[in-house]
Amino acid sequence: MTISKRALVLAGIAGAFALVTAGTARADGNIYTGGKTGSYFTVFGPLLKDVLGKQFFRYELVESAGSAENINQVATSPTSLALVQTDILSAELAAKPDLASKVVVVRNDVANECAFAVAAAGNTALTNWGDVESFGRRLKLVTGPVGSGSAATLAFLKSLSDTLKDAPVTNAASVDAAIDEVAKGKADVAFFVQFPDTSNPRFKQVNDAKLTYIPVINRAILRQTAKDAPAYVATEVKVTAPGFASLRGGSKITTVCTPIAYLAGNPEVLPAGNQQADMKELIQKLRAVDVAALRPKENWFKQAVENTVHATGAGLESMLKSAEDAAKAIHK
């Protein structure tokens, strides 16, 4: 092969490589979400990616096992971002205090997920979370799969109670399967974390099975924090959609909801330079953007927002006192 021909071949290879490289430009970082069918990956993640892209921050969505993994990914890769449940962040920070200096909560005002517990309507012994604590080890609790947000939240709530921490938990294949176990009398309480959208078939499933909601709330739960922000917010939540029959306790319950935390690596752990400067600017821009840009426009999300009201006042205090008294019953 002559030099000129070889040069042409090499030039062609280089050009082809340049085209491939251009088409697969490396992202600035990853956004860790959750499973590919979950709302973090399919709904909230894409909105975040789009907001960042408009500022020329090129991030890619990455499937993950859930909040706990996301937190640790961000801690080890400071240019990363993640969507996590604030309560799981609280649990991880308590278990691994060194994480606090490695992660930054950029914002937690976009959306809340709520904690729900359901039991058979005829089981009048379970009216609040204090009752659940009181019966403790004798209860059969069931929740979603290992690694799910529901399973992680229940584990955290159990850790806050001396009488509940040793209660056995069964992990069903799905939250729907967990609810079905209670409906069939195979378990006493099904626990799950869910956006409060009553158009979701899960609420109809609870209604059709004639199950009743147990408010998941007490003072110990409300005291939990993550990076100086509340891990849980006392919330009045609508659980009965129009056309559904009201169950014991009416169409609303007071329970706790946990915000979605938008997590970033701490720029200060990066070496001084462009990468650190970009990460600081990303955090600044993301905090400044209108929250509407990060919220889904679909009707289900609008309904979820409309179905919740922050709980305060005498009614909340009475509920907390009842849960406190019920939890102490086992010691009498």
C-alpha positions in Angstrom: 0.0 0.0 0.0 1.4 3.4 -1.0 1.9 6.1 1.6 -0.9 8.2 0.0 -3.3 5.3 0.1 -2.3 4.4 3.7 -2.9 8.1 4.6 -6.4 8.0 3.1 -7.3 4.8 4.9 -6.0 6.2 8.3 -7.9 9.4 7.6 -11.1 7.4 7.0 -10.6 5.4 10.2 -10.0 8.6 12.1 -13.1 10.2 10.6 -15.2 7.2 11.4 -13.9 7.1 15.0 -14.6 10.8 15.4 -18.2 10.3 14.2 -18.7 7.4 16.7 -17.1 9.4 19.5 -19.3 12.5 18.7 -22.4 10.3 18.8 -21.5 8.8 22.2 -20.2 11.9 24.0 -19.6 11.2 27.6 -22.1 12.7 30.0 -21.2 15.1 32.7 -22.6 12.7 35.3 -25.3 10.3 36.2 -28.8 10.8 37.8 -29.5 7.7 39.9 -33.2 7.0 40.1 -34.6 3.5 40.7 -36.2 0.7 38.7 -37.0 1.4 35.1 -40.7 1.2 35.6 -40.7 3.5 38.7 -41.7 7.1 38.7 -38.2 8.3 39.6 -36.9 6.8 36.4 -39.9 7.4 34.1 -41.3 10.7 35.3 -39.2 12.8 37.7 -35.8 11.8 36.3 -36.5 12.9 32.7 -37.8 16.3 33.9 -34.7 16.8 35.9 -32.5 15.8 33.0 -34.4 18.3 30.8 -34.0 21.2 33.2 -30.2 20.5 33.5 -29.9 20.1 29.7 -31.2 23.6 29.1 -28.2 24.8 31.1 -25.9 22.5 29.1 -25.3 20.1 32.0 -25.5 16.7 30.2 -26.7 14.0 32.6 -27.9 10.5 32.0 -30.5 8.6 33.9 -29.3 5.4 35.6 -31.4 2.6 36.9 -30.7 1.6 40.4 -31.9 -0.6 43.3 -33.4 2.4 45.1 -32.7 5.3 47.5 -30.0 3.6 49.7 -27.9 2.7 46.6 -28.4 6.2 45.1 -27.1 7.9 48.2 -24.0 5.9 48.3 -23.4 6.4 44.5 -23.5 10.1 45.0 -21.2 9.9 48.0 -18.6 8.1 46.0 -19.1 10.0 42.7 -19.3 13.8 43.6 -20.5 14.9 40.1 -23.6 12.6 40.4 -27.2 13.4 41.3 -29.9 11.2 42.7 -33.6 11.2 43.6 -34.1 9.6 47.0 -36.7 9.4 49.7 -35.8 11.8 52.5 -36.5 9.2 55.2 -34.1 6.8 53.6 -31.5 9.6 53.5 -32.1 10.1 57.3 -31.6 6.4 57.9 -28.4 6.2 55.8 -26.9 9.3 57.5 -27.7 7.8 60.9 -26.0 4.5 60.0 -23.0 6.2 58.1 -22.3 9.6 59.6 -19.4 10.2 57.2 -21.9 10.5 54.4 -23.1 13.9 55.7 -20.0 15.7 54.4 -20.2 14.0 51.0 -23.8 14.8 49.9 -25.9 18.0 49.5 -29.7 18.2 49.5 -30.3 20.5 46.6 -34.1 20.7 47.1 -37.0 18.7 48.6 -40.0 20.7 47.6 -41.0 18.9 44.4 -43.2 16.0 45.6 -44.0 13.9 48.6 -44.7 10.1 48.9 -46.9 9.0 51.8 -46.7 6.0 54.2 -49.8 3.8 54.3 -50.6 0.8 56.4 -53.8 -1.3 55.9 -55.5 -4.0 57.9 -58.7 -6.0 57.7 -61.7 -3.7 58.6 -62.8 -6.1 61.2 -59.5 -5.8 63.1 -60.5 -3.1 65.5 -57.4 -3.6 67.7 -55.3 -1.7 65.1 -56.5 1.9 64.9 -53.1 3.8 65.0 -49.4 3.3 64.8 -49.2 3.0 68.6 -51.4 -0.1 68.3 -49.0 -1.6 65.7 -46.1 -0.9 68.1 -47.9 -2.3 71.1 -48.6 -5.7 69.5 -45.1 -5.7 68.0 -43.7 -9.2 67.5 -47.1 -10.9 67.4 -48.0 -9.1 64.2 -47.5 -10.4 60.7 -46.3 -7.5 58.7 -45.9 -7.6 54.9 -44.5 -5.0 52.5 -43.0 -4.7 49.0 -39.9 -6.5 47.7 -36.5 -6.4 49.4 -34.8 -3.2 48.2 -38.0 -1.3 47.5 -38.8 2.1 49.0 -41.6 0.5 51.0 -39.4 -2.1 52.5 -36.7 0.5 53.4 -39.2 2.8 55.0 -40.8 0.1 57.1 -37.3 -1.0 58.2 -36.6 2.6 59.3 -39.8 3.0 61.1 -39.3 -0.4 62.9 -35.9 0.8 64.1 -37.5 3.7 65.9 -39.6 1.5 68.1 -38.3 -0.9 70.9 -41.4 -3.0 70.7 -41.6 -3.1 66.9 -38.0 -3.5 65.9 -38.0 -7.3 66.2 -41.4 -7.8 64.5 -41.0 -10.2 61.5 -41.6 -8.8 58.1 -42.5 -10.7 54.9 -41.5 -9.3 51.6 -44.1 -9.9 48.9 -43.3 -9.9 45.2 -45.0 -6.5 44.9 -47.0 -4.0 47.0 -50.2 -5.3 45.3 -49.3 -8.8 46.4 -48.7 -7.5 50.0 -52.2 -5.9 50.1 -53.6 -9.2 48.7 -52.0 -11.1 51.6 -53.9 -9.0 54.1 -57.1 -9.3 52.1 -56.8 -13.1 52.3 -56.0 -13.2 56.0 -52.4 -14.3 55.5 -51.0 -11.2 57.1 -52.2 -8.6 59.6 -50.8 -5.4 58.2 -49.6 -4.4 54.7 -47.3 -1.4 54.6 -46.4 0.7 51.5 -45.1 4.0 50.3 -47.2 5.7 47.6 -48.0 8.9 45.9 -51.4 9.9 47.2 -53.1 9.7 43.9 -56.5 8.0 44.4 -56.8 7.2 40.7 -54.0 4.7 41.2 -55.6 1.2 41.1 -53.9 0.4 44.4 -56.4 2.5 46.3 -59.2 0.7 44.6 -57.6 -2.6 45.5 -57.7 -1.6 49.2 -61.3 -0.4 48.9 -62.5 -3.5 47.1 -60.9 -5.8 49.6 -62.7 -3.8 52.4 -59.4 -3.0 54.2 -59.0 -0.1 56.5 -56.1 2.4 56.8 -54.0 2.7 59.9 -52.5 6.2 60.3 -48.7 5.9 60.2 -47.6 8.7 62.6 -46.2 9.3 66.0 -43.9 11.8 67.7 -40.7 9.7 67.2 -41.4 9.5 63.4 -42.0 13.2 63.2 -38.7 13.9 65.0 -36.6 12.4 62.2 -34.4 14.7 60.1 -32.0 14.5 57.2 -29.5 17.3 56.8 -31.5 19.5 59.1 -34.7 19.0 57.1 -37.7 17.0 58.3 -37.7 13.4 57.1 -41.5 13.2 57.5 -44.3 15.7 57.3 -47.7 15.2 59.1 -50.2 15.2 56.3 -54.0 14.8 55.9 -54.3 12.5 52.9 -57.4 11.7 50.9 -57.6 7.9 50.3 -61.0 7.4 48.9 -61.7 8.4 45.3 -65.1 9.6 44.1 -67.5 6.7 43.8 -65.6 4.6 46.3 -67.4 3.6 49.5 -66.0 5.3 52.6 -64.4 2.8 55.1 -63.9 3.0 58.8 -62.2 6.3 59.6 -63.8 8.1 56.6 -62.3 9.1 53.3 -59.2 10.8 54.8 -56.4 9.8 57.1 -53.6 11.6 58.8 -50.2 9.9 58.1 -46.6 10.9 57.4 -45.3 11.8 54.0 -41.6 11.9 53.0 -40.3 14.4 50.4 -38.3 13.4 47.4 -34.8 14.7 48.0 -32.8 15.9 45.0 -29.3 14.9 46.1 -25.9 16.0 44.7 -22.3 15.3 45.5 -20.6 18.0 47.7 -18.6 20.2 45.3 -16.1 20.9 48.1 -14.8 17.3 47.8 -13.8 17.9 44.2 -10.4 19.5 43.4 -10.5 23.2 42.7 -11.1 23.9 39.0 -13.8 23.7 36.3 -15.4 20.5 37.6 -15.9 22.0 41.1 -17.1 25.3 39.6 -19.6 23.5 37.3 -21.0 21.4 40.2 -21.5 24.6 42.3 -23.2 26.3 39.5 -25.4 23.2 38.8 -26.6 23.3 42.4 -27.3 27.0 42.3 -29.2 26.7 39.0 -31.3 23.7 40.2 -32.2 25.5 43.4 -33.3 28.6 41.5 -35.5 26.9 38.8 -39.2 27.1 39.2 -40.5 24.0 40.9 -43.2 23.7 38.2 -40.4 22.7 35.8 -39.6 19.6 37.9 -43.3 18.6 38.5 -45.2 16.2 36.2 -48.0 17.9 34.2 -50.2 14.8 34.2 -53.5 14.7 36.0 -52.4 12.0 38.4 -49.8 14.3 39.9 -52.3 17.2 40.2 -54.6 14.9 42.0 -51.9 13.7 44.3 -51.1 17.3 45.3 -54.8 18.2 45.8 -55.3 15.1 47.9 -52.9 16.3 50.7 -53.0 19.0 53.3 -50.4 19.7 56.0 -51.8 18.5 59.3 -51.5 20.8 62.4 -53.4 21.8 65.5 -55.5 20.1 68.1 -56.6 17.2 65.9 -53.0 16.3 65.2 -52.0 16.6 68.8 -54.9 14.3 69.8 -53.8 11.7 67.3 -50.2 11.8 68.5 -51.3 11.4 72.1 -53.5 8.4 71.2 -50.7 6.7 69.4 -48.4 7.4 72.4 -50.8 6.0 74.9 -51.5 2.9 72.7 -47.8 2.2 72.3 -47.3 2.2 76.1 -50.2 -0.3 76.6 -47.9 -3.3 76.3 -45.9 -2.1 79.4 -49.0 -2.1 81.6 
